[in-house]
Amino acid sequence: MLADLEELVLCESFSADVEAVARSARVVADLGSRLLGAAPQTVVVDGVVHLRWSFGTPRVLLVGHHDTVWPIGSLTTHPWSVVDGIARGPGVFDMKAGLVQLFHALASLPSLDGVCVLVTGDEELGSLTSRALIEESARGCAAALVLEASADGGALKTARKGASWYEIVVDGKAAHSGLEPEKGANAAVEAAHQILAVSGLGPLLNRDLPSPHGPDVTTVTPTLVSAGTTGNTVPARATISVDVRAPSTADQRRVDELIHGLTARTAGTRIRVSGGPERPPLEPASSARLFALAQQAATRLGMAPLRGVAVGGASDGNLTAGVGCPTLDGLGAVGGGAHADDEHVVLAEMPARAALLAELIKAVRG
């Protein structure tokens, strides 16, 4: 497993570099072919390479991705290393160790009948080219098991908030800011009103919750903001990007209605809103039965009791849950530091997590 992990990490796979992703796909395909005894179907969409293995009529879908957020050359600053049982390197935790665990878990099974494996190449970019493939693969399956990295301490991810993205464009009117500012309509001022209005949506939606933080909280966050062209011109245009994370489909729809219902407050300006829900929530009901099966599997293997947590980040598990496929996420590596300088994997946990996955697959297939 360690040798396979090293091979994957040393093949850099920055999501925005389609040639690098293609090279990585070949390495992943070779690894999977060796351990599963079959070559994958290669699916290329807009230049991005995805891999799929299917055995019989799929009942269990295993989901992973081989792209990373790390630009090519990151091995120079974040080299592959193994020290005191900790592996480091770009993408080692998110989620190349998860892929190694996936293939080794399947290799331990006497039969792969009913299993489908999907490894995509653009998850870190929002799964724009793989979404249809993910949803197609998930429909009709009894379970989707997602090999994204675990939460803190190895916890499984039993819920993920849905993600929505919006752009608010403010149209105003330019004027000389020194000679005749009154003839302009200041888009930046109106953008400030909209930022405050958007920022107030979260507290409005969460007012009946006991805590302003936690898995049940909807967050509405203005992120990128721009306005104006020169320092002596009343801004004629401003843009605001908004990130929304909602724990339920109902909350996601409510935010969508509120954002699309925003109105301008500054005379002479108007606003245009685009965007909406991108990934549906992975709600607790979707994972409940699978988490119970995972707990039973852990007990049979003599492992410590599993923990399940809800997280705000989205994954392809949101998409499988969104088409009605029961989904359990966070079955991948134990470690930490995803997307950060401290990205690492606890190697001693990898065989146990692979064994847990294999036992869970057997339980789902019956």
N, C-alpha and C positions, 0 to 999 in steps of 0.2 A: 504493500500500500504506500509506503514511504517513497519507493522508487517511482511509482506511478504519479504520486503527487508532485514530486520534483519535476518530472517530465512536463506535466501540465503547467506548472508555475513558470518554468523556464521558457515556455512558448507564450510570449506576451499577446494579449488579446483585447486591446483597447477597443471599446464599442464603436467609436467613431472611425476606426480604420478598418474598412471592409476587407482589405488584403490580409491584415493581421488576424482578423476573425476567421477568414477562410483557412489560413495556416493552422490556427488553433483547432478548427473543426476537423481537419485531417488527423491531428494528433488524438483528439477525442474519439473520432471514428475508429482509429487503429486500436485504441485502448478498449473500447466497447466491443469491437469485433473479436479481439483476442479473448476477452473474458466471457462474452456471451455466445461465441461461436457463430455469429452471423453479422453480416455487414448492414449498416443502416440505410434507410432511405434518405437521400440528400435532397433537401428542399431549399432552393435559392429564391428569395423574394427581394427584389430591388437590390440585388448584389449581396445580401446578407445570407449566410449559410446556417441552416438549421438541420438537425439530425433526428430521425425517428426510427425506432426499432419496434416492431409489432410481432407478437407471438400468439397465434390463434385469434380468437375473438376477445378483444381487450375488455377486461373488467377492472383492472387496476392501472392507473396512469401514474407514472413517476415523472416528475417535472424538475428540470434544472436548466441552468444557462452556463455558457462557457465564456461569455464576454465579461470584461471588467471595466472599472472606472479609471484604471491606471494607464496614463499615456505611454506610448512606446519609449523605451529608455529608462523606465522606472526601476528596472533591475539594477541599474548603476547606483541609484540612491537607496534602493530597498532590496538588497540582494537576497537570494534564496539562502536560508541558513537553518540549521537545526542545532539548538543549544539547550541542554537540560530538558529534553523532551518537548520543546516548543519549536514549531516550524514557523518561519516568517517568509514573506515575499508577497509581491503584488497579486492580489486575488486569491491568496491561499485560504482565507476564511470565507470570502464571498466571491465565488462559492466552489472553488476547485476541489477542496477536500470533500465537499458534499458529493461531487461527481464520482470521486474515487470510492467513497463509501457506497454509493448507488451500485456501481458496477460490481464491486466485490460482494455486496449483499446478494445480488442476482446470481452471481457465479456460484454461490453456496447452495442455491436451491436445486432440487432434483429435476424440476421442470419449470419452464418459463411460460407455460401455456396461460393465456389470459392476461399477460403483462404487456403494456406499451410504455416505452421510454421516449421522452421528448426532451431534447437538449437544444435550447435556442441560442441565438447569437446577438440578441439586441435587448435583453431584459433591462439593462441599465439605462437604456434610452427610452424606456416606456413600452417596449414590445410592439412597436408600430408595425413591423413587418411580420411578426410571429403571432399576433393576437388571433387572427382567424384560424391558424393552425392549432393553437392551444385550445380554443373553444371547440373546434371540430373534434379534436382528440378526446376532450373531456366528456362530450355529450354521450350519454349511454353507459358511461363507466360507473361502477359502484363506489369508486373512491379515487381521489387524486392525492398523492403523497408528494409533498414539495420538499426538495432537498436544500432549500435555503438554509443558511447558518442558523443555529439555535439562538435563543435569547440568553440573557445572563445566566450563567451556571448550567447551561444545557437545557433550559426550559423549552418546551415545544410552544409553537405559536398557534393558539386556538382561535384567535380572532385578529383581523386586520381592518383598520378603518378604510373606508372607500376614499378615493382621491378624485378631486375635481380641480380643474385649472381654468382660470378666466383671464381675459384681458379687457380692461376698461379703457377706452379711448375717449379723451375729452377734446372736443373741437371748440376753439375760441376764435379770437380775431387779433391779428398782429397790429401793433402800433408802436411808435417811437416812445420808449419808456421815460424819456426826459422831456420831450417837446409836447406830446399830447397823449399821455397814457389813458386819459378818459375815453379816447376813441377806440381803445382796444377792449377785448373781452379776455380776461386772464385765465388761460387754461390751467396754469399751475395753481392758482387759488382754488379753482373748482376741483382740481385733483386732490388738494388738501381736504376739502369737504368730503370727497368720496372715500379717501383713506380712512377718515374718522368714522364715516358711516359703515364701511366694511368692517373695520375693527370692532364696531359695536355689535355685529351680528352674533359673534360667538357668545358673549355674555347674555345676549337676549335668548338664544337657544338653550343655554345651559343654566338659566336662572333657577330652575327647580332641582338641580343636582346638588348633592351634599358637598362636593369639592370642585374647585375650578380646574383640577387636573385629574387625569385618570382615563380609563378605557372608554367611559361613556361620554366623554367630553368632545364636542364638535369644535374644531379649531378653524378659524377663518383669518388668514394671514396675508396682508399685503407684502409683496416681496420686491420685485424690480419696479423702479419708478423712474420716469424720465420726463423732462419738459423743456421747452424753449430751444432757441437756436443761437442767440447772442446775448451778451450781458446788457445790451441797451434796447432790447425789444420785448414788448409784452408777448408772452408765449401764446402762440396760436394753437398749440397742440400739446397734449400730455398723455402718457400711457402708464397704466398701473397693472402689474401682474398680481394675481391673487391665488393662493394655494389653500385649498379646503380639504380637511380630513374629517370624515363623518363615520360614526360607528354603525349606523343603520341606513338602509335604503330610504326610509322615511325622512331621516335627518338630511340625507344628501339631496333629496328632492326639495325639501323645505328651503335649504340654503340656495338652491338653484332658482327657486321662485323669487326669493328676496333679492338676490344679486341682479337678476334680470329685471326686477322692478325698481331699481335705483333711478332717481331722477336728478337732474342738474339743479343747483341752487344759485349759481352765479349768473347774473343777467348776461345774455348774449352768448352763452355757452350751451352745448348739448353733449350728451354722452352716448356712446355706443358700447354695448357689452357683447363679447363673443366668448365661446367656450362653454363648458359644462362638465358633467360627470365623465371621467375617463376610465376609472376602475371601480367596480361595485365593491361594497364591503364584503369581507369574509366574516360572516356573523357567527357567534358561538354555536348556534344550532347546527350549522353546517359541519362543525368539527366534533360535536359532542360524542357521537357514537365511535368515531375513529379514535378519539383520545381515550375513551374507555377501553377499546381494544388494545391500544398501545400500553396502557397501564397494566392490563392483564399479561401482555407479552413481556413487559419488563419484569413482572413478578416471576413468570416462568423462567426467565433468564437469570434470576437472582440479583437483578439490578435494584438500585434505590428507587423509591417511588418517584414518578415523573411529576414535573410541574407544568402547568399550562398558563400562558399569559397572553394578554391582548396587547398589540403593538400598533403604533401609528403609521409605520412605513408600509408601503404597498409592495406586492410581488405578483407573480403570475398566478399565485393561489387565489388572488381576488378574482381573476378571470375564470378559473375553473369553478369556483363557488358561484360566480355570476350566472353560469349556464345551468345551475342546479346540481352540480356534482359535489357530493360530500367531500370536504377538503381538510387535510391536516398539514400544517406548515411547520417549518423550523426543525425538520428531521435531519438536517445536515450537521456540519462540524460544530464542535464545542471549542470556544476560544473567544475572540473579541477583536475590536478595533477595525470593523468593516469600514472601508474607504479612508482609513486614517493611517498615520505613520506607525501605529502600534498593532497593525493587523497581524493576527497570529492564530495558530491552531494548537490545541493540546493533543499531541499524537496518541497518547495512551487511550484516549476516548474513541478513537476512530474504529477499532475493531468492535467495540461494544455497540456503537451506534449502527454499524453495518449489520450486526447480529439482530439488533432491535428492528431494523427495517425489514430484514428477511422474515422474522417472526410475524411482523405485522402484515406483510404481504400474504403469508400463509393463512392468517386469520381472516383477512378480507375475502380471499378466494374460497374460504371454507374447506 
